[in-house]
Amino acid sequence: MAVLCKPAIAVPEYILTQEDTLELARRMHKDHSQLRLVLRLIEHTGVRKRHLIQPIDKVLKHPGLDARSAVYEEESKARVPAVVREALDRAELEPAQIDLIVYVSCTGFMMPSLTAWLINTLGFRSETRQMPIAQLGCAAGGAAINRAHDFCTAYPDSNVLIVACEFCSLCYQPTDLGVGSLLSNGLFGDAVAAAVVRGTGGTGVRLERNSSYLIPHTEDWISYAVRSTGFHFQLDKRVPGTMEPLAPALRAIAREHQWDAGELDFYIVHAGGPRILDDLCRFLEVPPDAFRFSRATLTEYGNIASGVVLDALARMFDEASAVDGQRGLLAGFGPGITAEMALGTWASAPATT
């Protein structure tokens, strides 16, 4: 079975603390009628700091969509290769051994996708398949894992590289003053993540089953309004309550696998905010510590969109607490409202003599 190996993560060098964010909100929106609510919501995110690809003074300016697109391309080409190389090293593979690259990003657009540039630049074969995913938002991390699993199921000896490149700061819109928009200004961070799914061998999560679920008629709850100024993030106030309808879907995929979603050994889920994790604890009847990896990602990096599940998984590797056969759940949540879910067991590579 396909094994999801240890992800590699890189965050940029510019840091914005929660105190910095609150001070900016007070200074820039001092006359906003709901400023006190916004400040309270930002304080409750649990985000201690975030990392940005540019200094905050540049982030707060809007030079136009064309300029931002140029920054996205320049920064992705500068930052992605090192993360890809690290992910390949952790999977003990070379670029020529990769059969598919799944590239996910909802914060910038390129055509051809960055996958073409990576193939030409890093030594991948010209026959390497490409699968860019651009419109699943934060759920795309889970979707990338699932599509890699599907590919390795169809082609059992294949290997898949997953790359998540999210520069959320490039989506800042100074004219968006709704509570949801201002909250997002205090929540999202920038990061690059990559991981390899090996068709055979490897140490990590042996992927066994995956599934998707869409909450009906919620497509406008998380969305982009695409305008001449770029992507305008829209967040409905009902989003924090989405775990109540999604928890049964998580229980269902586990039940189909003859597992109990409330009695697993590890949980790697998208941390959109603290209430998401708190509600999952309640609806799945698991202790808060079950989501410690996701909480750590949220605290240290903020919501890094599709990269969250990969970063949370890397933290589980670093903890080194998993043992062979332990069972777990991975899930990404995003626009739709969509859940991309996977089940797997921990597998260590066989010892060599």
N, C-alpha and C positions, 0 to 999 in steps of 0.2 A: 504493500500500500504506500501511497504518497506520504512523505514526511515533510512537515513545515519546519525548516531549520531556524537557527537563531537569527533574528533580524539585526540589522545595523541601523543606527539612528544618528543623525547629526542635527544640531540646532545652531542657528546663526549667533553671531557674537554680540549683537546689540540686545540689551536686557531692559525690560520694562517691568517694574515691580507693581504690586497692587497699590501701594501708596502713591507711586507715580501716576497710575491710572486715575485714582480718586482725585488727586490734585488737578490733573488735566480736566476732568469732568467739572470740577468746581469752578475752574477758571474759564473754561470755554463755554459752559452752559449755565452760568450763574443765574440767568433769568428764566430758565426752563421751569415750567409750572410743576413738573414731576421730578425735579432734581433729587429730592430727598429719597424718593422711591428708587430712582436709578442708582444712587450711591449705595443704598441698602442692598439692592440686588447684586451689585458688583462685589460688595463685601462678602455676600453669602455664596459666591461662586466657589470659594476655596482655592482660587488661583493665586498663588503667592507671587509668581513671576512668569513672564513670557519672553520668548526670544524673537527678534525681528531681523530681517535681512538688511534693513536700513536704519539709520538713526531716527528717532521719533520725530524730529523736526521735518525730515523728508517725508515720513509716512503721513504726516498731517497735511501736507500739500497735495494737491491733485493736479499733476502736470498734463492730464489727458490720457485717454485710453491707449493711444498709440505709444506714448512714453512708458506707461506702465507695462504694456506688452513687451516692449524692448527690455525693460528691467527683468521681467519674468524669464524671458529667453536667456539673457545674459547670466542671471543668477542660477538658473537651473543647470546650465551648462558648466558653470563654475563649481557647483556644490554636489550635484548628483554623482559624478563618476567615482569619487572617493568612497561614497556610501555603497555604491554598487560593488566596487572591488572588495570592500570589507564583507559584504553579505556573501559574495562568492567564496571568499577565503573561509568564512565560517561554515559554509556548506561543503568545503573541500572540492570545489569545482573550478574549471576554467571557463572563460566566456564561450569558447567553441563548443562546450558541452550543454549550453542552454538552447532549448528548442522553441521557447515562447517567452516573450517579454510582455507582461501586463503592466501598463503604466497608468496610474490613476492620479488625477488632479482636478480640482474644481475651482482653482483660483487663478488660472491663466490658460491661454489657448494658443496652440501652435499647430500649423499644418504645413508639412508633415509633422506628425507627433515627434516628441523628443526620442521616441524609440528608434526612429530612422537614424538620427544623429548618434545615438548610443551604439548602434550596430556598426556604423561607419568608423566610429572613434575608438571603441574599446575592444575590438577584436572578435566580436560576435560573427557568426557565419551569415552570409547573405541570405541563406534559407531560413533564418530565424523568423518565426511568425511574430506578428505584432498585434496587440490588443489594447488600444487606448480606451480608457473609461473616463468620461468627463462630466457626467451629469447625475451621478449618484451621491455626490456630496460626501458626508461623513460615513455613509454606508459603504462607500467604495472600497475601504480597506477590507471589510468582510467579503465583499463581492469578488475582489481580486483573489483572495484565498480560495474561494469557492470555484472560481473559473479555472484557477491553477489545478485544483483537485480534479475537476471534471476532465481537464486536458490529460492529466496523468492517468486517469481512469481509462480514457480512450486510447492513450498511447503509454503503456505501462513503464517503458524504459526511458521516458522523457523527463526533462528537468525544466522548471519554469522559474523565471526571475520576476519578482514583484517589485515595483518601484512606486512609492507614493511621494509626490512633491507638492507640498502645500505652503504657499506664501499668502496666508490670509490677510496680512497687512496691506497687500496690494488691492484689496477690495474695500478699504476704508473710504467712506463717502461723507465728506464734511457737511453736506446738506441734509443728510438723513437724521432726523431728530426724534423719531419715534422711540418709545421705551425699549422695544425689542432691538432696534438698531444700536442704541446707546449701550444696552447690555452686552451686545455682541462685541462692541469696541473694548470691553473689559474682559472678554472671555477667550478670544481666539489668538493663537500664536503660529509662528512659522516653523517648519521642520521638513527634513527629508528622511525617508525611511526606505529600506529595501530588505527583502528576504527571498530565500530560494525554497521552492518546493521540489524535493527530489523524488523521482519516480521509484527509485530503489535506494536503500541505504540511508545514512544520515541519522543524526540525533535531533529529537524534537517531538512535535505533536504529529502522531500518525493519524492522518485525516480519514474518517470513516463514513461520514454522512454529512450532507449539507442541504440547506433549504432556504427559501425566501418567503417573506410574508409582507403583504401590503395592506395597511389599514384602509378600508374603503373610504373614498371621498375626503381624503386629507391632503390632496396634492398641493393645496395652497397654504399649508401650515408652515412649511419650510420651503422657501423658493428664492430665486433670483429674479428681479426685474432687470432685464437687459436693456440698457439705455445708451445714449451716446457717450455718457460718462463711465460706462462699464457695468459691472455687476453690483446691483443694489440688493443686499441681503434682507430678506423679509422673514420675520419670525413671529408666529402666532402665539398668543399667550397660553394656548391650550397644549403646546408642545411638551412642557414639563410633565404633563399627566399621561403621556403616551405609553408608559410601561404597563399600565393596567390592561389595555387591549393587546400589548405585545407579549406579556408574560405567558398567556396561554399558548402562543405560538412557540415559545421557547420550551414550554412543557411538552407540547405536541411532538416536536422533533426528537426530544429525549425519549418520550414514550414509544415512538415508532422504532427506536433503537433498543427498546427494552431497558432503558435507564430512567432514573428519576432525576429531573432537573434540579431538585432541591437537595440532592445527596451526591453531588459530584466533588471531585478533588480540587479542581481549579476552574476559575472563571476569568476569561479575557474578553471584556466588552468595551464598547465605545463609551467614553466618559464625556457626554455632552454637557453635563452639569451635575452638581451633587444630588439633586432630587432624583435624577435618573437612577443613580446608584442606590440611593436610599429606598426608592420604590421597588427596585429589583430585589433588594434584601427582603422587603416585606412580602412581595407577591411570590417569590420563590422560596421564602422561609429559610433563608441562609443568614449567617452572621455577617456583620459589616466587614469583617476581616476578609471575607471571600473576595471582595473587590479591591483589595489593597493595591494591586498593581495598577488598575485603572485610576484609583484615587491619587496615586503618586504621580501619574502622568498629568492629571488635571492640575495638581498642586504646583508641579515644577515647570510645566510647559504650557499649561492652558489647554484649550481644545485645539488640537492640531489636525482636526478633520480626519481624513482617511488614514493618517499616520498613527492615530491613537492605538488601535488594536495591535499594531506592530510594536510600538514602544512598550505597551503594557506586557506583551509577550516577552520582549527582551528582558524586562525586569524580572519576570518569572525565571528565565534562564539564569540571570545573575543571582537570584536567591538560592538557586541550586537545591531546592527542596523537593522537586518532583522525582518520583521513582517509577521504574518500569511498570506499565499497566494502569497507572492512575488515569482516571477519566476526567474529561473537561469539556467545557463549552466555550466557543468563540462567537462573538456577535458584533456586527456593526449596525448602527441605526442612522437613518438619514432621510432626505426628501422622499416624499411619496404618500404617506410616511412608510418607509421601507425598512425591513429588518433582513439582514443577510446573516445566516446562522450556520455554524459548523460544529460537529462533534468529533472528538479525537481522543486517543490515549497516548500517554507519554512513552516514547521509545528511545532507548539508548543504542548507539551503534554497537554491533557485536565486537567483542574484544579481539584484537589481532595477536597472533603469536609469532 
